[in-house]
Amino acid sequence: MTERSGISIAPDVFIGEDELVENFIRSSGPGGQNVNKVATAVQLRFDARNAPGLSERVRERTISLAGQRATKDGVIVIEAGRFRTQEQNRADARARLTALVAKAAEPPPKPRKKTRPTKGSVERRLQSKAGRSNVKKLRGKVEND
């Protein structure tokens, strides 16, 4: 079996290196004269809709969790410009994509089992309601004898 290069997130979830497109752009924010000359920020694009390493459930959840970072075509765009070097920004963008897909790959939570309140808790609730009702009734006008 040949080993593909890429990011392995879960046993059945894999992002190939050839599925990631990186564009380096100029970073915003402080940085002096360097910020106008060097393209250190990275724009990472991942076509989640056509990714062969994702199951249908993971694919749909990834796109929905991405929110505004996903385009109408299902391409997830992550911009990373926190750091001053391309390498750190590349690693940051890949880590954020990995975290997003890992969250989407989590199994769905078990459905909640419906339970009924105990008899004692129902009685305590009704007692407290009656007590509050009595306090509010006593706030009424005082009658003179």
C-alpha positions in Angstrom: 0.0 0.0 0.0 1.4 3.4 -1.0 1.4 6.2 1.6 -0.2 9.4 0.4 1.1 12.7 1.7 -1.5 14.8 3.5 -3.3 15.2 6.8 -4.9 12.2 8.5 -7.6 13.3 10.9 -9.5 10.2 11.8 -9.3 6.6 10.6 -11.8 7.3 7.7 -11.0 11.0 7.2 -8.0 12.1 5.1 -7.1 15.3 3.4 -4.6 14.9 0.6 -1.8 17.4 0.0 -3.0 17.9 -3.6 -6.4 19.0 -2.3 -5.0 22.0 -0.6 -4.3 25.2 -2.5 -2.3 27.9 -0.8 -2.0 31.5 -1.9 0.3 33.9 -0.1 -1.0 37.4 0.3 0.1 40.5 2.1 -0.8 40.6 5.8 -2.7 43.4 7.4 -1.8 45.0 10.7 1.5 46.2 12.2 4.8 45.2 10.7 6.5 48.4 9.6 7.9 48.7 6.1 8.0 44.9 5.9 4.2 44.6 5.7 4.0 46.3 2.3 6.7 44.2 0.7 6.4 40.6 1.9 3.4 38.3 1.4 3.5 36.4 4.7 -0.3 35.7 5.2 -1.7 32.6 3.7 -5.0 31.9 2.1 -5.7 28.2 2.3 -8.4 26.7 0.0 -9.9 23.3 0.5 -12.7 22.0 -1.8 -14.7 20.1 0.8 -17.6 19.3 -1.6 -15.4 17.3 -3.9 -12.9 15.8 -1.4 -12.6 12.1 -1.8 -11.2 11.5 1.7 -14.4 12.7 3.4 -17.6 10.8 3.9 -20.9 12.4 3.0 -21.8 13.1 6.6 -18.4 14.7 7.4 -18.5 16.7 4.1 -21.8 18.3 4.9 -21.0 19.0 8.6 -17.6 20.5 7.6 -19.3 22.9 5.2 -22.0 23.8 7.7 -19.5 24.3 10.5 -17.3 26.5 8.3 -20.1 29.1 8.0 -19.0 32.2 6.1 -15.6 30.6 5.4 -17.3 28.3 2.9 -18.3 29.5 -0.5 -21.4 28.4 -2.4 -19.4 25.8 -4.2 -18.3 24.1 -1.0 -14.7 25.5 -1.0 -13.5 26.4 2.5 -11.2 29.4 2.6 -9.1 30.0 5.7 -6.9 33.1 6.0 -4.0 33.1 8.5 -1.9 36.1 9.1 -1.3 36.1 12.8 2.4 35.4 12.5 5.2 37.2 10.8 6.5 34.2 8.8 5.0 32.2 6.0 5.8 28.9 7.6 4.0 29.8 10.9 1.0 31.1 9.0 0.9 27.9 6.8 1.0 25.7 9.9 -1.7 27.9 11.6 -4.0 27.6 8.6 -3.6 23.9 8.3 -4.1 23.4 12.1 -7.4 25.5 11.9 -8.6 23.4 8.9 -7.6 20.2 10.7 -9.5 21.3 13.8 -12.6 22.2 11.7 -12.7 18.8 9.9 -12.0 16.9 13.2 -15.0 18.6 14.8 -17.1 17.7 11.8 -15.9 14.0 12.0 -16.9 13.6 15.7 -19.8 11.1 16.0 -23.2 12.7 16.7 -24.3 12.9 20.3 -26.6 10.2 21.7 -30.2 11.2 21.7 -31.5 12.5 25.0 -33.5 10.0 27.0 -36.7 11.5 28.2 -37.3 11.3 31.9 -40.2 12.3 34.2 -39.7 14.4 37.3 -40.0 12.6 40.6 -43.0 12.9 42.7 -41.0 14.7 45.4 -39.7 17.3 43.0 -43.2 18.0 41.6 -44.5 18.5 45.2 -41.6 20.8 46.1 -42.2 22.9 43.0 -45.9 23.2 43.8 -45.1 24.1 47.4 -42.7 26.9 46.3 -45.3 28.2 43.8 -47.9 28.3 46.6 -45.5 30.1 48.9 -44.7 32.7 46.3 -48.5 33.1 45.6 -49.1 33.7 49.3 -46.3 36.3 49.6 -47.8 38.2 46.6 -51.3 38.1 48.1 -50.0 39.6 51.3 -48.7 42.6 49.4 -52.3 43.8 48.8 -54.0 46.7 50.4 -54.3 46.8 54.2 -57.9 47.1 55.4 -58.6 49.3 58.5 -60.9 47.8 61.1 
